[in-house]
């Protein structure tokens, strides 16, 4: 696997994790009762994935 393919795979994986976290966060927003736990869980998934994706994009541009 080439370096470019590894970066593309890492970005794809980060986007998948980001999407899953957004689903959990959105579920928390939709709930009228006790949405806080769902929102915190969603953010705990989304934020690391977002930083991971941002780091991969910065690395691919050569900083």
Backbone torsions as a table, in degrees:
resi	resn	phi	psi	omega
1	UNK	NA	130.6	-178.6
2	UNK	-78.0	167.3	-179.5
3	UNK	-63.6	-38.9	179.3
4	UNK	-64.7	-39.5	178.6
5	UNK	-67.0	-36.8	178.4
6	UNK	-64.7	-41.7	178.7
7	UNK	-65.4	-41.5	178.8
8	UNK	-63.6	-40.8	178.5
9	UNK	-65.4	-41.1	178.5
10	UNK	-64.5	-40.6	178.7
11	UNK	-66.7	-40.3	178.4
12	UNK	-63.9	-42.4	178.5
13	UNK	-64.7	-41.7	178.7
14	UNK	-63.6	-39.6	178.4
15	UNK	-67.1	-35.5	177.5
16	UNK	-66.3	-42.7	177.9
17	UNK	-65.5	-39.5	178.0
18	UNK	-61.6	-43.7	179.0
19	UNK	-63.2	-41.7	178.8
20	UNK	-63.2	-41.3	178.2
21	UNK	-65.5	-37.9	177.7
22	UNK	-66.4	-35.0	176.4
23	UNK	-63.4	-44.9	179.7
24	UNK	-64.7	-42.6	179.4
25	UNK	-63.4	-44.7	-180.0
26	UNK	-63.6	-37.1	176.2
27	UNK	-60.1	-40.0	177.7
28	UNK	-66.1	-35.4	178.3
29	UNK	-69.2	-38.7	-179.2
30	UNK	-68.4	-29.2	-178.2
31	UNK	-72.6	131.4	178.4
32	UNK	-83.6	-20.2	-177.7
33	UNK	-115.2	130.4	176.9
34	UNK	49.2	55.9	-179.9
35	UNK	-78.2	-14.7	-173.3
36	UNK	-57.6	-43.8	-179.5
37	UNK	-63.4	-42.6	178.9
38	UNK	-66.0	-40.5	-178.5
39	UNK	-67.3	-41.4	178.6
40	UNK	-65.4	-41.4	177.8
41	UNK	-62.8	-42.7	178.6
42	UNK	-63.2	-43.3	178.9
43	UNK	-66.8	-34.2	179.2
44	UNK	-69.1	-20.3	174.6
45	UNK	-89.4	-42.4	-173.9
46	UNK	-68.5	-48.0	-172.4
47	UNK	-62.7	-47.6	176.7
48	UNK	-62.1	-38.1	179.0
49	UNK	-65.6	-38.0	179.0
50	UNK	-65.3	-43.6	177.8
51	UNK	-67.6	-35.5	177.2
52	UNK	-63.6	-44.9	178.8
53	UNK	-65.2	-42.4	178.8
54	UNK	-61.7	-41.2	178.9
55	UNK	-65.1	-40.4	177.5
56	UNK	-64.2	-39.7	179.0
57	UNK	-66.5	-41.6	178.3
58	UNK	-63.9	-40.3	178.4
59	UNK	-64.9	-36.7	-178.5
60	UNK	-71.3	-24.4	177.7
61	UNK	-86.3	-8.0	177.1
62	UNK	86.7	9.1	180.0
63	UNK	51.8	NA	NA
